[in-house]
Amino acid sequence: MAKDKKDYNTTIVPLWETRNGGAFMSIEIGPEHFDAIRTMQVGGKLVFKLLKEEYRKSEKSPNAYLEYISKDKVEAFKTARANDADAGI
């Protein structure tokens, strides 16, 4: 039996911690980032995903990502939460 392919959130932009560690900076918006932004819909969510150091491939890898969660995933999550609440979980 084949494993189900995981459905990842859409990455909008990678983010790097600034030298003083007080903020994050990103790269200039390119065509691939603009295309990702264009997939967003009202009702979706933006998520700031901070990576643990052990998950970074190198020192130059991003520290975090700005990701988009689709409207459909948000609605499915809300429905699942409501069903769990109804079940007393």
C-alpha positions as CSV (number, residue, x, y, z in Angstrom):
1,M,0.0,0.0,0.0
2,A,1.4,3.4,-1.0
3,K,1.7,6.1,1.7
4,D,-0.4,9.2,1.3
5,K,1.5,12.2,0.0
6,K,1.7,14.9,2.7
7,D,-0.1,18.1,1.8
8,Y,2.3,20.9,2.9
9,N,1.4,24.6,3.4
10,T,2.4,27.0,0.6
11,T,5.7,28.7,1.4
12,I,5.4,32.4,0.7
13,V,8.9,33.6,1.6
14,P,11.9,32.3,3.6
15,L,13.0,34.5,6.6
16,W,16.4,35.0,8.2
17,E,17.1,36.3,11.7
18,T,18.9,39.7,11.7
19,R,22.4,40.1,13.2
20,N,21.0,41.6,16.4
21,G,18.4,38.8,16.6
22,G,15.5,41.2,17.2
23,A,13.8,40.7,13.9
24,F,13.6,38.7,10.7
25,M,14.3,39.8,7.1
26,S,13.3,38.2,3.9
27,I,14.4,38.3,0.3
28,E,13.1,40.5,-2.5
29,I,9.8,39.2,-3.8
30,G,10.5,37.3,-7.0
31,P,8.1,35.7,-9.5
32,E,7.8,32.5,-7.6
33,H,6.9,34.4,-4.4
34,F,4.4,36.5,-6.2
35,D,2.8,33.3,-7.7
36,A,2.5,31.9,-4.1
37,I,0.9,35.1,-2.9
38,R,-1.6,35.0,-5.8
39,T,-2.9,31.6,-4.6
40,M,-4.1,33.1,-1.3
41,Q,-7.8,33.5,-0.7
42,V,-10.0,35.3,1.9
43,G,-10.5,32.9,4.8
44,G,-7.0,31.4,4.6
45,K,-4.3,32.0,7.2
46,L,-0.7,33.2,7.3
47,V,1.7,31.3,9.6
48,F,5.1,32.2,10.8
49,K,7.0,28.9,11.0
50,L,10.2,29.1,13.1
51,L,12.7,26.3,12.5
52,K,14.7,24.6,15.2
53,E,18.5,24.9,14.6
54,E,18.8,21.1,14.1
55,Y,16.4,21.3,11.1
56,R,18.4,24.0,9.3
57,K,20.6,22.5,6.5
58,S,23.4,25.0,7.0
59,E,24.2,28.3,8.6
60,K,22.9,30.1,5.6
61,S,19.5,28.3,5.6
62,P,16.4,30.3,6.6
63,N,15.5,30.5,10.3
64,A,11.8,30.6,9.5
65,Y,9.2,30.7,6.7
66,L,6.1,32.7,6.1
67,E,3.5,30.1,5.0
68,Y,-0.1,30.2,3.8
69,I,-2.8,27.7,5.0
70,S,-5.5,27.4,2.4
71,K,-9.1,28.3,3.1
72,D,-10.1,24.7,2.7
73,K,-7.6,23.5,5.3
74,V,-8.7,26.2,7.7
75,E,-12.4,25.2,7.3
76,A,-11.6,21.5,7.7
77,F,-9.6,22.2,10.9
78,K,-12.6,24.3,12.3
79,T,-15.0,21.4,11.4
80,A,-12.8,18.8,13.1
81,R,-12.4,21.0,16.2
82,A,-16.2,21.5,16.4
83,N,-16.8,17.7,16.0
84,D,-14.2,17.0,18.8
85,A,-16.0,19.6,21.0
86,D,-19.3,17.9,20.3
87,A,-17.9,14.6,21.2
88,G,-16.6,15.9,24.5
89,I,-13.0,15.5,23.6
